[in-house]
Amino acid sequence: MKNKDKFNLNYLEQISNKPKVFSYSDRRGFWDDKYISKKMLEAHLNPYLDAASRKYQTIKKSCKWMVESLELKKGDSLIDLGCGPGLYLNELYNYGLNLTGIDYSKRSIEYAKEYSNKNNIDIKYLYKDYLTLDYSGKFNVATLIYYDFGCFKKSDVKKLLKIINSLLKKNGYFVFDVQTPYYTDLKEERSNWQVCNGGFFSPNKYLELQNKYYYPEYETRLNQHIIIEDNGYIKEYRLWHKHYTLERIKTLLNKSNFKIKKVYSNLLGSKYNKTSKELGIIAQKK
Ligand SMILES: C[S@@+](CC[C@H](N)C(=O)[O-])C[C@H]1O[C@@H](n2cnc3c(N)ncnc32)[C@H](O)[C@@H]1O
């Protein structure tokens, strides 16, 4: 669907039906939308909110844990995929690392660059889709933080792992987190609607139809938002999320020339157990 199609009931019925698993809407059109990215940046920058980013204190602890557990030294290089406004990179900068951030939200990257300039911080930022990167062999560490690994269909996961593998030096680390099937609270299906007088999706008056779908055979959920503006234009945003078991992750990593070095219950180093709701994974390039 194109994001400028006009409202009509048959069409609405058609687009609010449960879609095929992992049929994307325009992913970039969500993260890089001029208005949505502004609301998203506000959420990233709220230090007390686990929303677009985690709370500031969690980010700080997570960076300390990462540096200590990977035994990173001054000058080691790290690339953060989907860095948002650079909250993790700003913390990691205190450890003397050589840092690169990549994101396709123009607003986040502009904010991150401006923050670096103002604070005399030397971090390289790229406004780019990380699924199109073609660097090779430069980095000691690559990170993908806040469950973004789960947002991709199988072919993109393979592509992403291939790209990350080629970004890393031999024995380099890939650090990421996923939700597991024990994230049970997110599995219910429901639909609701609301009329907003300006909100997260648009500054104008709009009707939002929200459908939450679950695909048990794929352990995947969808949060779909259909936005109908006062002028009749419709936009559709689909946020996909796959829950991964440790076994599935191991298989995927193995096939992509990685091995698991260590697994935790989160990216703070909490002990892993079989019913962990999330996994914090340190993978190593073979
Ligand atoms: C949930 S936010 C997490 C941001 C950051 N990792 C954090 O935890 O603070 C996901 C970020 O990934 C970015 N993103 C998603 N897909 C991307 C892609 N293919 N290429 C570049 N950036 C992407 C979005 O623009 C957004 O800033």
The ligand as an ORCA input file, in Angstrom:
! r2SCAN-3c Opt
* xyz 0 1
  C      13.837      1.191     18.893
  S      14.933      2.406     18.238
  C      16.369      2.007     19.204
  C      17.448      3.063     19.150
  C      18.719      2.743     19.936
  N      19.286      1.473     19.544
  C      18.438      2.790     21.408
  O      18.202      1.725     22.000
  O      18.465      3.881     21.973
  C      15.344      1.731     16.618
  C      16.234      2.627     15.799
  O      16.690      1.880     14.682
  C      16.602      2.686     13.521
  N      16.502      1.774     12.364
  C      15.576      0.796     12.167
  N      15.849      0.128     11.018
  C      16.959      0.697     10.486
  C      17.726      0.469      9.294
  N      17.396     -0.504      8.436
  N      18.814      1.240      9.059
  C      19.156      2.233      9.924
  N      18.463      2.514     11.061
  C      17.384      1.746     11.337
  C      15.405      3.577     13.755
  O      15.454      4.750     12.968
  C      15.535      3.847     15.263
  O      16.308      4.979     15.503
*
